[in-house]
């Protein structure tokens, strides 16, 4: 079960995982997060970095150890991770690895209301999506193979997972498209009839009007 974190923004996790290596100022933290592609695996909002770092310090996960200056630039506050910060980083990582949580994607949101479009249009849209997915898979596979020649797999495991998820999505979309184009998708006739002006069957209307259950 997910624990309520004192600083629960995933950017905080990226900050802790970066500063755990050595003390840094905020600009260096941001640079390192970008360089390692952490902003590709997490929903990073750069405008909140200052607040996240301040909150981590407020709750004792980071501490100020001094300032640094480069040339004529203003002094920058340098932070290091505390023992409490290390424990938080380790515990948070354990939770993320072991505890599945529902992840709400834009694609799932679109699928949940696809009935508002006629089946033929949904087929075209899914074909467009599948083509984009397959193109992206090819590019990702090539980039991942190249990266493996320079970087140990240990540090590319999140990219491997992301690639596997895209491959799985493409396979699922391909399967749904096969059902839609073959006419074997359940309730396809009622779906099409609705767009031809007929009323939806009562059982489908009941499903559409059903109140959502508890999370």
N, C-alpha and C positions, 0 to 999 in steps of 0.2 A: 504494500500500500504506500502511495506517495506521501512523503513527509512534507509538512508545511515549512518551507525554508524562510529564514529571516530575510534573505535576498534571493528571490526565486526566479529572477530574469536569467535566461540561459547565457546571456552575455557575462554574467557574474561567474559562471562556470568556466567560460573561455578565459576570463581574466585570471582566475585562480590557477588554471592549468598553464598559463603563460608565465605568471610571476613566480610559480613554484620553482622555476629554473634559476632565477636570480632576481635581485631587485631591479625595478624599472620605473620610469616615469610614464605618465598616461600616454604620451605620444608614441613612446617606444612599445608600450603594450598594444596599442592599436596597430602599429606597423607589423608587429610579430603575429597578431591574430590574422591580419590580411595575408601576410607572407605564407602562412601555413594553411590558408584556405579554410580556417575555422568559420569564417562568415558565410561559407558555402554550405556548411553542415548545420548551422544554427541560424535562427531568425535574429540576426544582429541588427540593432538600431543604433547606429553610431552616435546619434544625438544624445543618447542616454548614457554614454560611457562615463562622463564625469560623475553623474549621479550614482551609477553603479559602483564606481571605485570609492566614492565618498561613503556609500552605505556599507560596503564591505569593511571599510576602516571603522565606521561607527559601531559595527557589531563585532569588532575584534578579529576579523579574518585577515585584514591587512594592517600594517602599521607604517607610519612615516619614519624614515631613517635619515632624512636629510634632503638636500636639494642639489641639482646639477645645472650647469650652464654651458652652452656651446656658443662661442663667439659673442655676438651682440644680442643673442636671443635672451628673452626673460628667463629667470630661474625657474626650474621645473621641480616639482615635488617628487621625490623618489619613494616608492613603496616596496615593502617586502612582505612575503606571506608569513603569518604567525603559525604557531602550533595548532591553534583552533582552526585557522584557515586550511591547513593541511588535512585535518580531520574532516572538515566540511567537504573539501574536494574529494577525498577518498569515499566518504559516506554517500555523497551525491552520485558519484560514478557507480558505486555498487547498486544504488537504487535504479539508475537509468538502465544498467545492463540486465538487471534481474526482473524488474517489474514492468510488464507491458501496460501501456496506457493508450486509450483511444486517441487517434490523431486525425483531426478533421481537415481534409484537403478540399481544395476548390473543385477538383474533379468529382469527388464524392457528392459535393453539394449540387453540381450540375446533374449527376446521375439521379439524384433524389427527385428532381423535377423534370426529367426528360420527357415525361408524358405530355407536356405542354407543346411539344414539337411533334410533327408527324414522323412515323417510322422511317420513311425514305430520307428525310433530312437528317435524322439521328445517324443513320447509316453513313451518309456522306461526311458528317462531322467526325464520327469515330474513325472513318477511313483516313481523314486528314490527320487526326491525332496519332493514329498508328504509324503513318508515314513519318511524322515528326519524331515519334519515339524510336523508330528503327534507325533513322538517320542519327539521332542522338546516341543510340547504343553503339553504333559503329565508331563514332568519334570518341566516346568514353572508353571503349575497349582499346582503341589504339593508344589513347593518352595513358591509360592505366598500364598497359604493357610497357610503354616507354618509361614511365615513372619507376616501374619495378626494376629496371636496369640500373637505377641510380639511388633509389630509396628503399630501405627494408620494408617488407610487407607489413610489419608491425605498425608502421606509421602511415600506411595507406589503407588500413582495414575499413575505415569509414567510407572511403571511395568505393571499395569493393562491395560494401553493403548497399550503397546508393545505386551502383550499377545493377546489382541483383534485383533491387526493387523495381527498377525501370524495365528490366528484362521480364520480370513477373507481370508487371502491368501490361506490357505489350502482348504477352501470351494470353492474358485474360481478355483484353480488348479484341484480339484476334478470334478468340472463341465465341464471344458475344456477337461479333460481326458475322461469323459463320452461321449462328442460329438465326439472326435477323434476315440475312440474305437467303437462307434456305427455307424461311417461313416456319421454322420449328420453335421459335421463341414463344414461351407461354403468353397467352392473352394478346398476341400480336393482332389478331382479327378485331378484338374489341378496341384496342388502341387505335387502329386505323379507322374503324367505324366511327369513333368519337370525332376524329378529324374530318370525317365525311359528313358530319352533322347528326349522327346518332347519339343517343344518351349512353353513358357508361353503365355497365351492369351494376345493380345495387351493391353487390359485394365489393366491387372496386371503389365505388363512391364511399362506402363505409370505411374502407382502408384509408382513403385520401382525407376523410374528415376525422379520423380517429385522433384523439389527443395523444401527443407524445408521452411515452412512459417516462419513469424516473431515470436519471443518468446512471 
